[in-house]
Amino acid sequence: MTEWLSKLIDQASEFFAHRKGLLPLTGIVLIILNFIFRLAFPGWLASSDLLLHLGIIVAVFGLMLGRVL
């Protein structure tokens, strides 16, 4: 189990080392999608702001990871 997790982390770090802006851009897209859902599709997804929260977490994590790599 630990070997598998170690290999996964190594592959992910190698992937994101060459694509530093991918996670922040994905977070921004999630935030924009939340805005669109809020305007066009009222319901549970829009009222919970799930995409907004996920977008902020992904964007901040991507910024921190990009700084380290």
C-alpha positions as CSV (number, residue, x, y, z in Angstrom):
1,M,0.0,0.0,0.0
2,T,2.7,2.5,0.9
3,E,4.7,1.7,-2.3
4,W,1.6,2.3,-4.4
5,L,1.0,5.7,-2.6
6,S,4.7,6.6,-2.9
7,K,4.6,5.9,-6.6
8,L,1.4,7.9,-7.1
9,I,2.8,10.9,-5.3
10,D,6.0,10.7,-7.4
11,Q,4.0,10.6,-10.6
12,A,1.7,13.4,-9.5
13,S,4.7,15.7,-8.6
14,E,6.4,14.9,-11.9
15,F,3.2,15.8,-13.8
16,F,2.5,19.0,-11.9
17,A,6.1,20.2,-12.0
18,H,5.7,20.8,-15.7
19,R,2.2,22.2,-15.5
20,K,2.4,24.7,-12.5
21,G,-0.7,26.7,-13.6
22,L,-3.0,23.7,-14.2
23,L,-4.5,23.5,-10.6
24,P,-5.0,27.3,-10.2
25,L,-6.7,27.4,-13.6
26,T,-8.9,24.5,-12.7
27,G,-9.9,26.2,-9.5
28,I,-10.8,29.4,-11.4
29,V,-12.9,27.3,-13.8
30,L,-14.7,25.7,-10.9
31,I,-15.4,29.2,-9.4
32,I,-16.8,30.4,-12.7
33,L,-18.9,27.3,-13.1
34,N,-20.4,28.0,-9.6
35,F,-21.3,31.5,-10.8
36,I,-23.0,30.1,-13.9
37,F,-24.9,27.5,-11.9
38,R,-26.0,30.1,-9.4
39,L,-27.5,32.2,-12.2
40,A,-28.9,29.5,-14.5
41,F,-29.8,26.4,-12.4
42,P,-31.2,27.1,-9.0
43,G,-31.0,24.0,-6.8
44,W,-28.9,22.2,-4.3
45,L,-25.6,22.6,-6.2
46,A,-26.1,26.3,-6.6
47,S,-27.3,27.0,-3.0
48,S,-24.5,25.0,-1.4
49,D,-21.7,26.7,-3.3
50,L,-19.9,23.4,-3.6
51,L,-18.0,24.3,-6.7
52,L,-17.0,27.6,-5.2
53,H,-15.5,25.9,-2.2
54,L,-13.8,23.2,-4.2
55,G,-12.5,25.9,-6.6
56,I,-10.9,27.9,-3.8
57,I,-9.3,24.8,-2.3
58,V,-7.9,23.6,-5.6
59,A,-6.6,27.0,-6.6
60,V,-4.9,27.6,-3.2
61,F,-3.5,24.1,-3.2
62,G,-2.2,24.6,-6.7
63,L,-0.5,27.9,-5.9
64,M,1.2,26.4,-2.9
65,L,2.2,23.3,-4.9
66,G,3.5,25.4,-7.7
67,R,5.7,27.4,-5.3
68,V,7.2,24.2,-3.9
69,L,7.9,22.5,-7.3
